[in-house]
Amino acid sequence: MSRVAVIGGGLAGIAAAAALGGKGFDVHLYEARAFLGGRATSWAPGGEDAEVIDNCQHVLLRCCVNLLDLYKRLGAESKVRFHREFFFIEPGGRMSTLKRGMFPAPAHFLESFLTLKCLDFGDKLGIVRAMRAIPNERTSRRDLDAISMLDWLREKRQTPQAIERFWRQVLVSAINEELDRMAAAHGFQVFWQSMLEKADSYEMGIPAVPLRELYDEAALSKVAHLHTRSPITAIDVEQGRVTGMNTAEDHIAADYYISALPFEKLQPLLPALPVKWEVFEHSPITGIHLWFDRPVTSLPHATLLDRTIQWMFNKSEGRYLQLVVSASRSLTNMPRQDVIDLARRELTEFFPLAGEAKLEKAQVIKEIRATFSARPGLESLRPYTATVFSNFFLAGDWTRSGWPATMEGAVRSGYLAAEAVCAAAGTPQRYLR
């Protein structure tokens, strides 16, 4: 039985371990922290006995088929609740709802789209024109990784309001980057796979439990040995092969190795790996948690227009709200209390009851290294799973998974690494869906 060492217990590492363990490999998963999940996890800011909260609200769509497959492997699929309506709210409280109608894809949004109050006729006409161009241009154009999504939207004569209230609201949250910094190829992929290809692909899954509970360690332990609190301190290489890894206490030998580490953590461990490390930059996400003394909204979630706060998620009966700001560079250096004041001030513009309620407590979590920046020209520089070392493979949302830096992208990369190990071991296996 071949032994596989997986470094990193985020989604990519979990996916690789679950896939290979189910195939009969002797899998050992090493994670530096005491729990799994990487950047898509939960923690207790007041200590282990305190309330567990997510780093930031992570959601998935029906088109995230590999992530859903992983949840099924871990027995966690029932812990995700899917929603079929998107609520767009303008300052002042006027709400528009986007949902599937009677027509087949790609026209399934037509009825509700035409009734959106947050867009005027000119906005909608331009959006329809651009949406009709995506199916053809996604395969016919060769410059989509070289231009920004904003370049393409301007090429398609999108109005400023359409860009701000429609394209930006969907894409910045999905890809965690601003439109002028985002390769158009990524924007195309999101809209094609989540909004156009299938009528139900847009449905949004929100975990009904803290993220950490999706990664059932008992289920994973059935197929892999888990080693938490085991940071890797060195990787040994000899004659084109990785010969071992080290923790503070142990030397680890295996037949195959998978790194599921973020690029900034892998580089110092293996600087000889021929990756253009300098091309990768980070884009931050900020999660703002607010607990009120009374309910301030009954909506399960909403996208908030024209302000810094982009999304609201109702975590507990309208009293505990989680707010999300993607690509949150404007908040990176802002003091904690200023972020809380900004969030409450903006929230009151959409939900007046938030101004009347007492704020009992608040938490701000700035994930400075949340994802890589999906800028134009980067896609061809993302590394593949296979490396110059014959028994060492890469996973992680920064590798060339076929998706941007999302949970789905991370799981895809883990499955690709598992497939590469199976092929190297002479037992080819298909995991990617």
C-alpha positions as CSV (number, residue, x, y, z in Angstrom):
1,M,0.0,0.0,0.0
2,S,1.5,3.3,-1.1
3,R,1.9,6.0,1.6
4,V,0.8,9.5,0.7
5,A,1.6,12.6,2.8
6,V,-0.7,15.5,2.3
7,I,0.5,18.9,3.7
8,G,-2.3,21.3,4.6
9,G,-5.7,20.6,6.0
10,G,-7.7,23.2,4.0
11,L,-10.3,22.2,1.4
12,A,-7.6,21.1,-1.2
13,G,-5.8,18.9,1.3
14,I,-9.1,17.4,2.7
15,A,-10.3,16.7,-0.9
16,A,-7.0,15.0,-1.9
17,A,-7.0,12.9,1.4
18,A,-10.6,11.9,1.1
19,A,-10.2,10.8,-2.5
20,L,-7.0,8.8,-2.1
21,G,-8.1,7.3,1.2
22,G,-11.2,6.0,-0.4
23,K,-9.0,4.3,-3.0
24,G,-6.9,2.4,-0.5
25,F,-3.8,4.6,-0.2
26,D,-2.3,5.0,3.3
27,V,-3.0,8.7,3.6
28,H,-1.5,11.0,6.3
29,L,-2.8,14.6,6.4
30,Y,-0.7,17.2,8.3
31,E,-2.2,20.4,9.4
32,A,-0.4,23.1,11.4
33,R,-3.5,24.2,13.3
34,A,-5.6,22.2,15.7
35,F,-8.5,22.0,13.3
36,L,-9.2,21.6,9.6
37,G,-10.6,24.0,7.0
38,G,-7.9,26.4,6.2
39,R,-9.3,29.8,5.4
40,A,-12.8,28.4,5.1
41,T,-13.2,27.5,8.7
42,S,-14.5,28.6,12.1
43,W,-13.0,29.6,15.4
44,A,-14.0,30.6,18.9
45,P,-12.7,34.2,19.5
46,G,-13.4,34.0,23.2
47,G,-11.8,30.6,23.7
48,E,-12.9,27.0,23.1
49,D,-16.0,27.3,25.2
50,A,-17.1,30.5,23.4
51,E,-19.5,30.8,20.5
52,V,-17.9,29.5,17.3
53,I,-18.1,31.8,14.3
54,D,-16.9,31.6,10.7
55,N,-13.9,33.5,9.5
56,C,-16.2,34.9,6.9
57,Q,-19.4,33.6,5.4
58,H,-18.6,31.1,2.6
59,V,-21.3,30.1,0.2
60,L,-21.5,27.8,-2.8
61,L,-23.6,27.4,-5.9
62,R,-25.2,24.4,-7.4
63,C,-22.6,24.5,-10.1
64,C,-19.9,23.7,-7.5
65,V,-20.2,20.0,-8.2
66,N,-16.9,18.9,-6.8
67,L,-17.4,20.7,-3.5
68,L,-20.8,19.1,-3.2
69,D,-19.1,15.8,-4.0
70,L,-16.7,16.3,-1.2
71,Y,-19.4,17.2,1.3
72,K,-21.2,14.0,0.3
73,R,-18.0,12.0,0.9
74,L,-17.8,13.6,4.4
75,G,-21.5,13.1,5.1
76,A,-22.1,16.8,5.3
77,E,-24.4,17.5,2.3
78,S,-27.4,17.8,4.5
79,K,-25.8,20.6,6.5
80,V,-26.1,23.0,3.5
81,R,-29.3,24.9,2.8
82,F,-30.0,26.1,-0.7
83,H,-31.8,29.3,-1.6
84,R,-33.5,30.1,-4.9
85,E,-33.9,33.9,-4.5
86,F,-31.4,36.7,-4.5
87,F,-32.4,39.9,-2.8
88,F,-30.9,43.2,-4.0
89,I,-31.6,46.1,-1.6
90,E,-30.9,49.8,-2.3
91,P,-30.1,52.4,0.4
92,G,-33.5,53.4,1.7
93,G,-34.8,49.8,1.7
94,R,-36.3,49.2,-1.7
95,M,-35.8,45.6,-2.6
96,S,-35.6,43.7,-5.9
97,T,-35.7,39.9,-6.2
98,L,-33.9,37.7,-8.8
99,K,-35.1,34.2,-9.1
100,R,-35.7,31.4,-11.7
101,G,-38.9,31.7,-13.8
102,M,-40.8,29.5,-16.3
103,F,-38.3,29.8,-19.2
104,P,-35.5,27.3,-19.8
105,A,-31.8,28.3,-19.5
106,P,-30.3,30.6,-20.4
107,A,-33.5,32.7,-20.2
108,H,-34.6,31.4,-16.8
109,F,-34.1,34.8,-15.1
110,L,-36.0,36.8,-17.7
111,E,-39.2,37.4,-15.8
112,S,-37.7,38.5,-12.5
113,F,-34.8,40.4,-14.3
114,L,-37.3,42.6,-16.1
115,T,-38.9,43.5,-12.8
116,L,-35.7,44.5,-11.0
117,K,-36.3,47.9,-9.5
118,C,-32.6,48.6,-8.9
119,L,-31.9,48.8,-12.7
120,D,-33.5,51.0,-15.3
121,F,-34.4,50.1,-18.8
122,G,-31.1,51.2,-20.3
123,D,-29.2,49.2,-17.7
124,K,-31.2,46.0,-18.5
125,L,-30.9,46.4,-22.2
126,G,-27.1,46.6,-21.9
127,I,-26.9,43.7,-19.5
128,V,-29.0,41.5,-21.9
129,R,-26.7,42.4,-24.8
130,A,-23.6,41.5,-22.8
131,M,-25.1,38.3,-21.5
132,R,-26.0,37.2,-25.0
133,A,-22.4,37.7,-26.0
134,I,-20.9,35.5,-23.3
135,P,-21.8,32.0,-24.6
136,N,-20.1,32.7,-28.0
137,E,-17.2,34.8,-26.8
138,R,-16.2,32.5,-24.0
139,T,-14.9,30.0,-26.6
140,S,-14.1,32.2,-29.6
141,R,-12.1,35.0,-28.0
142,R,-8.4,34.4,-27.1
143,D,-7.8,37.7,-25.1
144,L,-10.1,37.1,-22.1
145,D,-7.2,36.4,-19.8
146,A,-5.3,39.5,-21.1
147,I,-8.0,42.1,-20.4
148,S,-9.9,43.0,-17.3
149,M,-13.6,42.3,-16.8
150,L,-14.1,46.1,-16.6
151,D,-12.4,46.4,-20.0
152,W,-14.9,44.0,-21.5
153,L,-17.9,45.5,-19.8
154,R,-17.0,48.9,-21.2
155,E,-16.5,47.3,-24.6
156,K,-20.1,46.1,-24.3
157,R,-21.3,49.6,-23.4
158,Q,-22.5,48.8,-20.0
159,T,-23.9,51.7,-18.1
160,P,-22.2,52.8,-14.8
161,Q,-25.2,51.7,-12.8
162,A,-25.3,48.3,-14.5
163,I,-21.7,47.8,-13.7
164,E,-22.0,48.8,-10.1
165,R,-25.3,47.2,-9.2
166,F,-25.3,44.1,-11.2
167,W,-21.9,43.0,-12.6
168,R,-19.8,44.2,-9.6
169,Q,-22.2,42.8,-7.0
170,V,-22.0,39.3,-8.4
171,L,-18.4,39.1,-9.6
172,V,-16.5,40.8,-6.8
173,S,-18.1,38.5,-4.2
174,A,-17.5,35.4,-6.4
175,I,-13.9,36.1,-7.3
176,N,-12.8,38.4,-4.5
177,E,-11.3,41.0,-6.7
178,E,-12.4,44.3,-8.2
179,L,-13.5,44.4,-11.8
180,D,-10.5,46.4,-13.0
181,R,-8.1,43.9,-11.4
182,M,-10.0,40.8,-12.5
183,A,-9.2,38.8,-15.7
184,A,-12.3,38.8,-17.9
185,A,-11.9,35.0,-18.3
186,H,-12.9,34.5,-14.7
187,G,-15.9,36.8,-14.9
188,F,-17.0,34.8,-18.0
189,Q,-16.6,31.5,-16.2
190,V,-18.7,32.7,-13.2
191,F,-21.5,34.0,-15.3
192,W,-21.6,31.1,-17.7
193,Q,-21.5,28.3,-15.2
194,S,-23.6,29.9,-12.4
195,M,-26.0,32.1,-14.3
196,L,-26.5,30.9,-17.8
197,E,-25.6,27.2,-18.4
198,K,-28.2,25.5,-16.3
199,A,-31.4,26.8,-14.7
200,D,-30.6,25.7,-11.2
201,S,-26.8,26.4,-11.2
202,Y,-27.3,29.8,-9.5
203,E,-29.0,28.4,-6.3
204,M,-26.9,29.5,-3.4
205,G,-25.9,27.1,-0.7
206,I,-25.3,28.5,2.8
207,P,-24.0,26.2,5.5
208,A,-26.5,25.8,8.3
209,V,-23.6,25.0,10.8
210,P,-20.3,26.6,11.4
211,L,-17.9,25.9,8.5
212,R,-15.7,23.7,10.7
213,E,-18.5,21.2,11.2
214,L,-18.6,20.5,7.5
215,Y,-15.2,18.8,7.8
216,D,-16.2,15.8,9.8
217,E,-12.9,14.6,11.3
218,A,-14.5,11.3,12.3
219,A,-15.6,10.7,8.7
220,L,-12.2,11.7,7.3
221,S,-10.4,9.6,9.9
222,K,-12.0,6.5,8.4
223,V,-9.9,7.0,5.2
224,A,-6.9,9.1,6.4
225,H,-4.7,9.6,9.4
226,L,-5.0,13.1,10.7
227,H,-2.1,14.9,12.3
228,T,-3.2,18.3,13.6
229,R,-0.8,20.8,15.2
230,S,1.9,19.4,12.9
231,P,3.4,22.2,10.9
232,I,5.9,21.1,8.2
233,T,9.3,22.8,8.8
234,A,11.3,21.4,5.9
235,I,11.0,19.4,2.7
236,D,14.0,17.2,1.7
237,V,14.8,16.7,-2.0
238,E,17.4,14.4,-3.6
239,Q,17.9,13.5,-7.3
240,G,14.6,14.8,-8.6
241,R,12.5,13.3,-5.8
242,V,11.1,14.5,-2.5
243,T,12.7,12.1,0.1
244,G,10.9,13.3,3.2
245,M,9.4,16.1,5.3
246,N,10.0,17.2,8.8
247,T,7.9,18.5,11.6
248,A,9.4,19.9,14.8
249,E,9.4,16.3,16.2
250,D,9.3,13.8,13.3
251,H,10.8,12.9,10.0
252,I,8.1,11.9,7.6
253,A,8.7,9.4,4.8
254,A,6.2,8.6,2.1
255,D,6.0,7.4,-1.5
256,Y,4.1,10.4,-2.7
257,Y,3.7,14.0,-1.3
258,I,1.0,16.5,-2.0
259,S,1.4,20.1,-0.9
260,A,-2.0,21.8,-0.3
261,L,-0.3,24.9,1.2
262,P,-0.9,28.5,0.1
263,F,1.8,29.8,-2.2
264,E,3.3,32.0,0.5
265,K,3.8,29.1,2.8
266,L,5.1,26.7,0.3
267,Q,7.8,29.0,-1.2
268,P,10.1,29.0,1.8
269,L,9.8,25.3,2.2
270,L,10.6,24.5,-1.4
271,P,12.2,27.6,-3.1
272,A,13.7,25.3,-5.8
273,L,10.2,24.6,-7.2
274,P,10.2,26.5,-10.6
275,V,7.1,28.7,-9.9
276,K,7.1,32.4,-10.6
277,W,6.2,33.2,-7.0
278,E,6.5,37.0,-7.5
279,V,3.4,37.1,-9.8
280,F,1.0,36.1,-7.0
281,E,-0.6,38.7,-4.9
282,H,-3.3,38.5,-2.3
283,S,-6.8,40.0,-2.2
284,P,-8.4,40.4,1.3
285,I,-11.9,39.6,2.6
286,T,-13.4,41.2,5.7
287,G,-16.1,39.5,7.8
288,I,-18.1,41.7,10.2
289,H,-20.2,39.9,12.9
290,L,-22.9,42.0,14.6
291,W,-25.1,40.8,17.5
292,F,-28.2,42.9,18.3
293,D,-30.6,42.7,21.2
294,R,-33.5,42.2,18.9
295,P,-34.3,41.1,15.3
296,V,-33.4,43.7,12.7
297,T,-34.4,41.8,9.5
298,S,-36.3,38.7,8.5
299,L,-34.4,38.2,5.2
300,P,-32.1,35.2,5.1
301,H,-29.5,37.1,3.1
302,A,-29.2,40.1,0.8
303,T,-26.8,41.9,-1.4
304,L,-26.5,45.6,-0.4
305,L,-26.1,48.1,-3.2
306,D,-23.9,51.2,-3.5
307,R,-22.1,50.9,-0.2
308,T,-18.9,49.3,1.2
309,I,-20.8,46.3,2.7
310,Q,-21.7,43.9,-0.1
311,W,-23.6,41.0,1.5
312,M,-25.7,40.4,4.7
313,F,-26.3,36.9,6.0
314,N,-28.9,36.3,8.7
315,K,-27.2,33.8,11.1
316,S,-29.7,33.7,13.9
317,E,-33.3,35.0,13.8
318,G,-32.3,38.5,12.6
319,R,-30.3,39.2,15.7
320,Y,-26.9,37.9,14.6
321,L,-25.9,39.2,11.2
322,Q,-22.7,38.4,9.3
323,L,-21.6,41.1,6.8
324,V,-19.0,40.5,4.0
325,V,-16.8,42.8,2.1
326,S,-14.7,41.1,-0.6
327,A,-11.6,42.7,-2.1
328,S,-11.7,44.8,1.1
329,R,-8.5,46.8,0.7
330,S,-10.3,49.9,1.9
331,L,-10.8,48.2,5.3
332,T,-7.4,46.6,5.7
333,N,-5.8,49.4,7.8
334,M,-9.1,50.8,9.2
335,P,-9.3,50.5,13.0
336,R,-11.6,47.8,14.3
337,Q,-14.1,50.2,15.9
338,D,-14.2,52.3,12.7
339,V,-15.1,49.2,10.7
340,I,-17.9,48.4,13.1
341,D,-19.2,51.9,13.0
342,L,-19.2,51.9,9.2
343,A,-21.0,48.6,9.1
344,R,-23.7,49.7,11.5
345,R,-24.2,53.0,9.8
346,E,-24.5,51.4,6.3
347,L,-26.7,48.6,7.6
348,T,-29.1,51.1,9.0
349,E,-29.6,52.5,5.6
350,F,-31.0,49.2,4.4
351,F,-32.6,47.9,7.7
352,P,-33.8,50.9,9.9
353,L,-34.3,48.6,12.8
354,A,-30.5,48.1,13.1
355,G,-30.3,51.8,14.1
356,E,-32.9,51.3,16.9
357,A,-31.5,48.0,18.3
358,K,-28.7,47.8,20.8
359,L,-25.5,46.4,19.5
360,E,-24.5,43.8,22.1
361,K,-21.2,42.7,20.7
362,A,-19.2,42.7,17.4
363,Q,-16.3,40.9,15.8
364,V,-14.2,42.0,12.8
365,I,-12.1,39.3,11.0
366,K,-9.8,40.6,8.3
367,E,-8.5,37.7,6.1
368,I,-5.6,39.7,4.5
369,R,-4.4,36.6,2.5
370,A,-7.9,35.4,1.7
371,T,-7.2,34.5,-2.0
372,F,-4.8,35.2,-4.8
373,S,-5.6,38.2,-6.9
374,A,-7.1,36.9,-10.2
375,R,-5.5,39.6,-12.3
376,P,-5.2,39.6,-16.1
377,G,-2.3,37.6,-17.4
378,L,-2.0,35.3,-14.4
379,E,-3.8,32.2,-15.6
380,S,-0.9,30.9,-17.7
381,L,1.5,31.3,-14.8
382,R,-0.5,29.2,-12.3
383,P,1.3,25.9,-11.8
384,Y,-0.1,22.6,-12.8
385,T,-0.5,19.7,-10.3
386,A,2.6,17.8,-11.5
387,T,6.0,19.3,-10.6
388,V,9.6,18.7,-11.6
389,F,9.8,16.3,-8.6
390,S,8.4,13.0,-9.8
391,N,6.6,12.2,-6.5
392,F,5.6,15.7,-5.4
393,F,2.3,17.2,-6.5
394,L,0.6,20.6,-5.9
395,A,-3.0,21.4,-4.8
396,G,-4.5,24.6,-3.6
397,D,-6.8,27.2,-5.1
398,W,-3.8,29.1,-6.5
399,T,-2.9,26.2,-8.8
400,R,-4.3,25.7,-12.2
401,S,-7.5,24.1,-11.2
402,G,-9.7,25.5,-14.0
403,W,-11.5,27.7,-11.5
404,P,-10.6,31.0,-9.8
405,A,-9.8,31.0,-6.0
406,T,-13.0,29.6,-4.6
407,M,-13.9,26.6,-2.5
408,E,-14.8,24.7,-5.7
409,G,-11.4,25.6,-7.1
410,A,-9.6,24.3,-4.0
411,V,-11.5,21.0,-4.1
412,R,-10.9,20.6,-7.8
413,S,-7.2,21.1,-7.2
414,G,-7.2,18.4,-4.5
415,Y,-9.0,16.0,-6.8
416,L,-6.5,16.7,-9.6
417,A,-3.6,16.0,-7.2
418,A,-5.3,12.7,-6.2
419,E,-5.7,11.8,-9.8
420,A,-2.0,12.5,-10.4
421,V,-0.9,10.3,-7.5
422,C,-3.1,7.5,-8.8
423,A,-1.6,7.8,-12.2
424,A,1.9,7.8,-10.8
425,A,1.1,4.7,-8.8
426,G,-0.2,2.9,-11.9
427,T,-3.9,2.9,-10.8
428,P,-5.5,5.7,-12.8
429,Q,-8.6,7.1,-11.3
430,R,-11.0,9.9,-12.2
431,Y,-12.3,12.1,-9.3
432,L,-12.9,15.4,-11.0
433,R,-16.6,16.0,-12.0
